[in-house]
């Protein structure tokens, strides 16, 4: 059968009332992956359902980890647009695969 610690982990996933950090990062990376021209901070906030403070924290972290990059905008209204880096694209793909696998395991344990 399954390792007991894995079963406990998967059971705990279903107890989350709110999203965990990994799912928020997945949402941000996924929203940037779907838009090749990049997104502004406001559009990231809206698509990932974050407030301004949360968006700043996550965007700063993703910039430091070199998963996204800020590209100066040509528009006067926009400071910059954020785009995925090559590393960010790879991480997004791996996180999607991991998420699908964990959900499949969770459904088997139930």
Buried (B, 14 or more C-beta within 10 A) or exposed (E): EEEEEBBEBBEEEEEEEEBEEEBBBBBBBBBBBEBEEBBBBEBBBEBBEBEEEEBEEBBEBBBEEEBBBBEEEEEEEBEBBBBBBEEBBEBBEEBBEEEEEBEEBBEEBE
